[in-house]
Amino acid sequence: MPRWAAGYAHGMTQGEQHNESGLIAAFELGTSRALSLSEAGGPGGGGEGRQGDGGAKWLHFDRHQEGTRAWLRAKSGLDSLVVDELVTETTRPRVVAGDGGILMVLRGVNLNEGADPADMISLRLWAEAHRVITLQGPQLRATGALVEACRAGSGPKSVSSLLVALISGLTTRTGPIVTELSEAFDTFEDRLATGDEVDRAQLTMMRHRVILLHRYVSAQSSALSAFYAEKHELVAADDRRVLKEEINRMTRYVEDLEAARGRGLVIQDELSNTLAEQANTRVYIVTMITAIFLPLTLITGVLGMNVGGIPWQDHPEGFWITLAVMGLLGLAAFFVVRRSRWL
């Protein structure tokens, strides 16, 4: 098992158990009190009414469940365009902020057993003053950790802190993957420098991972940077400072991935050049050997003709005389090649 999957291979966490409604977990953020779907309710956060008497709510759903789609369309009170964005299959990271709330589509590395971390998992999020709705497909460790923190009574206390905690969780789990990829390219470079064999299939796989990660991490970094610049009222001043640090970390990861992508290309080119040089050297040596033996081949071809008048045909020492002549011609050809510095 790769290092990035260590500690994450124990199946679905307690906070990710869900029922047919699609709800994985729901909490009141101020108290971390667990809620049922009926208690979490519709817009405003309090039961089925518009305005709850408690704090903000966090509702976390499995987007693949039909119950999730049914609740979003019938009871969430969200605009149909927002619902469509939350449940659509193909997405890339982006943030759309307005007066009514914030729509975020984020990506997190896939730390599930047997999965490729570069196959990033989508997290869809809608945040408003009294409620946060998140949707995920496969298990996502960033949300799982927050669910467990809420169960332990140490979860986020506000919409603002929940948003920042989610972004921080996604960013934190991306870091080790980027570091591991950089170390893999270090190993490739060391093997090239020492003349050791480089696994070309593994190199291609690592380059593919870098491309996939860069595609989503760079888009996510740009989207969050634009969101930070808007200074949305849902994000408190203290949380804005944390958000800025997370964006800076993500920007550094983007730069590391860009460097890794360039290093991968250089390693691939260097490997191709090395293989081409080896092939050219072998062909050149064979060509020089052929050039040395070409006169000898001519002699043996002529003497091997089945016609009369072959020199020394009846001479008792004819064979040895022929070998001596061929040897002298071979040495002469070798001397010419060496003097011409072709070998």
Secondary structure as UniProt FT lines:
FT   HELIX           3..5
FT   TURN            6..7
FT   HELIX           14..16
FT   TURN            20..21
FT   STRAND          23..28
FT   TURN            29..32
FT   STRAND          33..34
FT   HELIX           37..40
FT   TURN            43..44
FT   TURN            47..48
FT   STRAND          57..62
FT   TURN            63..64
FT   HELIX           66..74
FT   HELIX           80..87
FT   STRAND          94..97
FT   STRAND          102..108
FT   TURN            113..114
FT   TURN            117..118
FT   STRAND          121..128
FT   TURN            129..130
FT   STRAND          131..136
FT   HELIX           141..151
FT   TURN            152..153
FT   HELIX           159..194
FT   HELIX           200..230
FT   TURN            233..234
FT   HELIX           237..303
FT   TURN            308..309
FT   TURN            311..312
FT   TURN            316..317
FT   HELIX           318..339
FT   TURN            340..341
//
